[in-house]
Amino acid sequence: MGPIFNTAKKGGKFKKAPKRPPHQTLMFPLLWMCMLQLHRSQWDAITEMDEHNRPIHTYQVCNVMEPNQNNWLRTNWISRDAAQKIYVEMKFTLRDCNSIPWVLGTCKETFNLYYVESDESHGIKFKPSQYTKIDTIAADESFTQMDLGDRILKLNTEIREVGPIERKGFYLAFQDIGACIALVSVRVFYKKCPFTVRNLAMFPDTIPRVDSSSLVEVRGSCVKSAEERDTPKLYCGADGDWLVPLGRCICSTGYEEIEGSCQGTSMTSLLPTGSPLHNLHRRKTEEKQHLQSNPKGYLQDFDAHGPPTSI
């Protein structure tokens, strides 16, 4: 069969996927040019246009008329960085088999997601037997011939968890077993508790534990010109949220807390009211305020629509 998205070139519409949570951090952008089309695989790299005439790069396969399909698509090697638990977000469309005429049980409505850990790139070498299955992926919404006629292509978003990953990196692989499917995007990410400042203490980026039931205790360090009152601590949760703030820092003598930082207190505020130095400071302040209200020091100003005005 031909490309799945023929009508998209005439303005096919994609349903928008849910926005990703803010605490999720992009780990590695998967460019489709980095995908490896394996020997005898029926996946095709096809560029379509969305309703705004913007290119959409996809990988498509639709050999639903032939039995025993086994088509593989593999990513490039992905470094896991500091993370151990990885998340894979896939956006794809899938054709409803009942909407395809003359298909006698050879059409499928799922595909399989696999991975393998590795300390280095394997190049173009690929052995499916070394890969571990993550899950069978099905669509919440499949599209029909009627959707194609109306130029509507239903975009599904599925997220799967992978790990713990113990080696330096990994590969992902997608196995088609006879579906009519298009992979629109793949995003690989991990969760972290981001850098934050709480109670005048700084807490660094922190990766949660693999065990989602346990928290990571993190000790904070006081901001500049602050000192510990009680040991500042936060706990990093599995979803990348900071929990249970304990302790705090306080500003050192001569500093005051302003918007999460310690700023120096003016020495003149410590002078006795009415003292010569205090009065001199007040007079200088009034002169400065007057100059700010009249920045060029004019004693007269001319209104463009009237006579000179005293100020």
N, C-alpha and C positions, 0 to 999 in steps of 0.2 A: 504494500500500500504506500501511497505518497505521504508527503508531510501532513502532520496532524492539523496544522494551523493555517491551511490555505486561505480561509476567510479572514484571518487576522491581518493579512496584508491590505485588506479593504476596510480596516477599522475595527477588528475584533477587540472585545472588551475583557479585561481581566478583573476579577473581584479582588479587592485589596486584602492583604493578609493582616492579622492583628499586629500592632506595634510591639516591638520587643521591649521587655522590662528594662528600666534604666540601669539596673545594677549588673546587667550582663555585659561582659566585655568582649569585644571582637578579638579573637585569637589569631585567625589566619584567613584572609580573603581568598576564596578558591576561584581562580580564574579558569574559565572553561578551556582556555588554550592549554592548561596544565593537565587536563584529563587525558588519559591514555585509552585510545580505542584499541581493544585487544584483538588479536588475530581472529579473523572470521566473525568478528562481532558485527551486529546489525545496527548498532547505535550510529546515528548520523548527527553531525554538528550542523544546525540550521539556525539562521538568523531571521527572525520575524519582526514585524513592526506592530507596536501597540496603537491604541486609539489616538495617541498624541504624536504618532509618526516617529516614535523613538525605537531604536533597535532593541530587540530582546534576543539574547543568545541562549539557545537551548540545545539539549541533546535529546533526540527523539528516536523511538523505535516502535514499530507497529507491524510485526510479522504475525498477525493473528490467524492467518489462513493455514499456517504450517505447524505441525505438532513438534513437540520436544525442543522447544526453544531454550537456549542457554547462552544468552548474550551478556557480556560483562563490560563494565565501564569502571575505570579505577582512577583515583586522584593521584596527584603527586605526593611525595613524602611530606608529612606535616609535623613540625616540631611541637611538642606539648608544652614547652616553656616550663613554668613552675607548677602547672596544674597536674592533678592526677585524675580528676573526674572531668570528662569532656561532654559537651552537648552538640548534637548535629541537628540543624534546622534545614529541612528540605521543602522547597516549593515546587509543585508539579501539577500537571493536569493529567486526567486519565479518562479514557473513552469507556462508556457503558457498552459492554459486550452485546447486550440485547438490542442496541441501536445499530449494530453492524450486521447486514444481511449475509446469509449463507455461511455463518460460522457455526460449526458443529462441535462444540466443546473444546476447541483448540484455543479460544480466547480466554485470557486471564484478566483479573482486575486487581492484581497486587504485583509488587516487586519486592526483592529482598535486599537488605542492607547488611554489609559485612565489614570487618576491620581486621587488621593484623598489626601487631606492634613490631617495631624495628629500631635499632640504634642508628641506622644510616639508610640512605637511599638504595633501593635495589635496581634502579634504572628501569629498563623495560621488562625485567624478569617478572613473571607472574605465575604463581601456583595456587589455584583456587583451594586446594586441600589444606593450605596453611592458614586460611582465613576463618575467622569465627563469626558466626551469624549473630547480628544484633537483634534484628526483628524482621518480620514481614510487614511491609508498609501497604496500607490500603487507603483509598480516598474517602473522605467524608462526602464529597460530591463528585460525581462523574458527569461528563457532558455527553450529549446525544446529538444526533443529526439535526434535530430541531434547534439546539443551541448553536450549532455551526451556522444554520440558516439565519439565525438572529444575530450572528456575530458575537456570541457570548461564550467565553471560555472560562470555566470555573477553576480557580486557582486554589489548591489545597496547601496547607502548611502543617507539617508534622515535625515534632522534636523528639529525639531519642537521646538517652543518656548512655555514655560509654565509659567504662573504667571499673576499677582503678587502672590507669595506664602507668606502668612501671618503667618502661624503656624510654629512650629519648624522644621517640616519635611514633608515628603510625601511618597507615594507609586506610582509606575507605574504598569500598567497592560496591557497585550497584549491579544486581543480577536481574535481568529480565527473563521471564519464563513463558512469555507469550502475551504480554499486555500491549495495549496501544497507549503509550505514555510519553510525556515530555517533561524532562527535568529542566525547570526554569532557573533555579538557583540552589546553592548549597552553602550554608554558613556554619562554621565551626567556632565554638566559643566556650569559655569557662566562666564561672562566677567568682567574684571576689568582693570583699568588703573594701571600699575605696578609701583613700586617704581622707582623714577628717580631723577637725579640731573640736574637742569637747572640754568644757570646764578649764580652758586655758592649757590643755594638753593636746599634743599632736599624736595621731595614730597612723601608722603607715598602711599602704595597701597590704591586704592579708588574704591568703587563699584559705577557704574553708577546708575542714577535714573531709576525707572520703566518707567517713561514717557520719551520715546526716544527723544522727541523734546527739552528737557531741559538739561542743563549742571550742573555739580556739581563744584562749586567754591572751590578751595583748596588753602590755604595759606601755603607757604613754610617756612622752617626754615633754617637759614644760616648754611653753613658747618663750621667746626671748624676754628677758627681764621679769621672769616669773620663777617661783620656787614651789616645791611640793608642800601642800598642807597634809593631805593623805595620798597615799600612792594611787595615781590615776590608772584605771583599768577599763577596758571594754572587752566584750566577747563577740567574736565573729561567728555568725550563724551560717548554716548550710546554703541559704538562699542569697548570701551576700549582704545581709543586714547586720548592722552593729546593734548589740543588745546589752542590757544590764550595765549602765555606766556606774562606776564606783570611783570614789576619791576625787581629788581636784588639785589644781595648782592655784596659787594666788600671786598677785603682782608684788614685786619687791618694794621696799620702802622708797618713796619718791616717784612711784609709778601708779597709774590707775588703769582699770580695765575699760577699754573702749572697743566695742565691736570685736570681741574675741582676741584682742591683743593688749599688751601692756604699754602704755605711752607715758612719757615723762610728765610729771606735774610741774607747772611753772613755779620757779623759785619766788616770784613776787607774791604768789598767793600765800606764802608763808610769812610775809612781812606784816607787822602790826598796822592796823588801820589808823590813818592819821599821821604816820611817821613820815619824815621828809622823803625817804626813798619811795614809800607807797604813793605819796602825792605826786612825785615826779613821774612815776610809772603811769598813773592815771592820766596826767596831763599829756604825756606822750601818746597814750592810747587814743585820747580824744582827738588829738591832732591827726593821727593816722586815719581815724575813722572819717574825719572831715575831708582829707585828701582822697580817700577812697570814694566818697560820695561826689567829689569834684576832681576826678583823676588828673586833669591838666592844670589844676590850680587856678582856674579862671575866677575872677571876682565878678565878672559879668558874662552873661551868655546871651546870644541873639537868637530869638525864636524866628524861624523862617517865615512865620506868618504874623509877626507883631514886633513891637518895640523891644529894646534891650530889657532884660529882666535881671534884677539883683538876686544873687544867691548867697 
